Amino acid sequence: MGITTRELLDTSSANLRTLAAFLAEQLDEGVAGADLTVEVRACHEVLRSLRALIPKIEAVTRAPARLPRPNRAQNW
């Protein structure tokens, strides 16, 4: 892997923020005023999903690293 998992999460978060900002801008610039077609509703749903996902990704990157739990089935 060329980058660390931390860098991957940070890059993904930044890219998702860019996509969310683009969608929000486009929806504010007239698409929102148009008839709510299936595609427009889908864009709004994607934007809501991104706004829910981004904080979760960022919370993971801020959380302290934890050691994995041992598999209890293998400890007998």
Secondary structure by P-SEA (a helix, b strand, c coil): ccccaaaaaaaaaaaaaaaaaaaaaaaacccccccccaaaaaaaaaaaaaaaaaaaaaaaaacccccccccccccc
